[in-house]
Amino acid sequence: MKKVIVLGGGGFIGGHLAKKLKAQGFFVRIADIKQHEYMAKDEICHEFMQCDLTDPRAIEEVIFEDCYELYQLAADMGGAGYIFTGLNDANVMTNSALINLNVAKEAVKKKVQKVFYSSSACMYPEHNQLDAHNPNCIESSAYPANPDSEYGWEKLFSERIFLAYHRNFKLNVRVARFHNIFGPQGTWKGGKEKAPAAMLRKASETIDGGNFEVWGDGLQTRSFLYIDECLDAVERFMHTDFIGPVNIGSEEMVTINQLAQMAIDIAGKKIKIHNIAGQEFIDKYGFNCPLGVRGRRSDNDLYRKKMGWEVSEPLIDGMRKTFTWIDEQVKKEK
Ligand code: NAD
């Protein structure tokens, strides 16, 4: 049985990934600072080590000698309300950078055969994402660097860590830049949830004829990739010799208001969107409306070229599947 490690397996993508690897017949060890909220331990792994990966001693214990693949997904992260307010910058940078430094060093020491690192589209320069309808997120546009958040800067730094360990110590790495991954069994409330989960929750909670808030003017654009397609893309990437960095995302771009309307239509309700920004937002929340860049969409040319495959599921299909799960959660809480 080949042995794999999923760091951050107590989280959304890591939990789904670990579950898939276990089902494929791998021995799976997860390490995370918290248990998975929605998946049982024996559903996703053989061993779950609850520990703080910012501590090098924990990493030493977690990474074993005969590791076939290690997936590094642990990061201090969340949606716009967590990353773009500036309130968590120091923690986000310190915690994630420490984890990545520890992991790269220990993976070389233990001769891990292959390491996957999940970077983020947030590392792309803000100046290429000012036009909502024409953002540029081609991999080669990363420099000169100008991410719009400290989260993005840390991702860029850590990409460089793994690539430097590849050059200097022959660490066999794969670096992917995820673009807004969503699906069931992820954070759906509490401030760390991403836009699809937030819209679907609001659509489920809001009464027919009511209204719900969308941050900003709603004309900012994004693309969203359903979790199953993300995991397929990761698997194909791991099986090539290409080390990246490469985008893993969808090219189907929507405005945030279109995303909200999609959620409302799926819920089958008549709900009005209330766009909240500027002073109205500050008066209500006490800080500036955290929006991120004006436009962002994955550019999949490089992935297509290197992997000979592309993601294809329409956004609406993933949104429907995610709504079914979030709607259940909302009803359970009532
Ligand atoms: P998530 O927050 O659900 O998972 C991250 C996990 O890391 C959490 O379970 C958390 O407990 C764990 N973690 C954080 N600090 C830790 C510590 N000190 N020690 C041990 N574990 C710790 O996030 P996710 O959406 O599953 O994202 C997984 C990875 O993909 C992250 O690196 C994230 O930056 C990256 N990413 C995600 C998206 C997305 O849309 N979901 C987009 C771009 C990049």
Residues whose N, C-alpha, C, O or C-beta is under 5 A from the ligand:
A	BS01	NAD	G8 G10 G11 F12 I13 G14 A31 D32 I33 K34 C51 D52 L53 T54 Q72 L73 A74 A75 D76 M77 S118 S119 S120 A121 F178 H179 N180 I181
